[in-house]
Amino acid sequence: MPFLKFKCESCGKVFDELVKLSDVEALRCPDCGGKVRRAYEGKCLGAKSEGCSGNCSCCSGCHH
């Protein structure tokens, strides 16, 4: 299970969470319980999809 960075859509809290990729959709903010989204930083560290630039914020093919 990877540590992923998330940002709350309600309160803006940014936090890291150890989570299974299959459980990402159910994750909620630890402060306010709001819906969160993955916050991408830096370059891809894993295998890249065809045409990937290495920047996960613009690459829908990267699954980290």
Protein Blocks (a to p, Z undefined) as FASTA:
>chain_A
ZZdddddfklopacdddddfklmmmpccfklopacddddehjdfbdcdehiaoiaklmck
bcZZ
